[in-house]
Amino acid sequence: MAREVFNSKMGAIAAAAGSAVGLGNIWRFPYVLGENGGGAFLFVYILFTFLIAVPILLSELAIGRRAGKPVLGAFKALAPGTKWHLIGYSGVFCAFLILSFYAIVSGWTLLYAYRAVVGELAAISPDEMTTLYNHTSSDPVVSIIWMFAFIGLTAFVVMRGVQDGIEKYSKILMPMLLLLIVLLCIRALTLPGALDGLAFLLKPDFSKLTFTGIFEALGQAFFSLSIGMGTMTTYGSYISRKQNLVSGGFSIAGLDFMIAFLAAVIIFPCAFSFGISPGQGPGLVFVTLPNIFNQIFMGRAVSIVFFVLLSVAALTSTISLLEVVVSFLVSERGFRRKPASLLVAGLIGLLGCLCAFSSTIFSLFDNISANILLPGGALFIVLFIPHVLGKEAFRSELEACGTRQRVFGVFYFVIKYIVPVAVGGVLIYQIVNWLIG
Ligand code: PHE
């Protein structure tokens, strides 16, 4: 079977960045940070992202590229006759769970783009904005309609094969999103009372950080970089051997962090300025941001562009999630791409309905996937490197482009000892806590 290969040299890296940057940065990061007391969470999050998550990201990209196959096939090819490919099954399962609630929030993003177009968000007070969100999130029918629209869009792209389309769009639209975010930061920081919001974000108060907060920071770092379930393994298999994986991985992580951080620099000043609780949960972005559009020149046009770009960022992430399941059916089960895409999209829509009807199920799927399945998957992926792939094979994959990695020794040490102990430790502690609590 012909493999999808990205056209330009940067194509697959851009697509991987498209997978990483999404609602995880702009919707999930601020709300989880807000629930966990602010600055101290940010500090732990930075540590986890660059010390723990980046090595896992590079491991996934390297495994995928070495095998030249999507996640399940990759583990089968590199460790034939073993059980390592179960990581792939956990990834497929996880993709289902994440997509079901992620598609609901993506649907809301589309809905807010529509509301911006028809002028429904203009000139309403912060309190009315909160009421509007509460109505939206408690109306399953509206959520389901927009969710199906979004899943339809995702399936449409995945059906045609990932390579044409995504790379073109990602490369133009993501810098646009970044630019708009920077402009919004400037406006947010000049709102009255903005500095209190900034202090909430930047002043670490470690007394507010619970163990659960640390655990959620780890889950968020994995969720945001799309690691622990095979998305990046699958995209790694599309990356050419001429591409420098290490610099690619660091650019993805840097961009991903920057967008999440800047989103928080908009949202918290805005929340403090408009009297919105920073710990109010999944609605945070939808009740804070539209207020700011009402305070700027050409706010309506800006709000349209913002929600459209956010929908596109969400789309490049849902594509990568659906691709994990579809590429599994295509390469392991002999399906054709089109029926596989439609079938999986339909099943995910059904699961999504559960999330639309029950916010408990919504949070459960959100929690289990980000905080348990991703760290669990990541733990096995990182154990795979020293125990199966081996040091030399890993090195040669990272150096395939011809650049010698001078700090490889340190890096390998981190992967072999630090990452498994940290991820395993946090997971075990939390699970024991649940069991006895
Ligand atoms: N990283 C994506 C985001 O931040 C979400 C995602 C998670 C995508 C896991 C793929 C796999 O929005």
Boltz pocket constraint, residues with backbone or C-beta under 6 A from the ligand:
constraints:
  - pocket:
      binder: B
      contacts: [[A, 19], [A, 20], [A, 21], [A, 22], [A, 23], [A, 24], [A, 25], [A, 98], [A, 222], [A, 223], [A, 224], [A, 225], [A, 226], [A, 227], [A, 229], [A, 231], [A, 313], [A, 317], [A, 318], [A, 320], [A, 321]]
      max_distance: 6.0
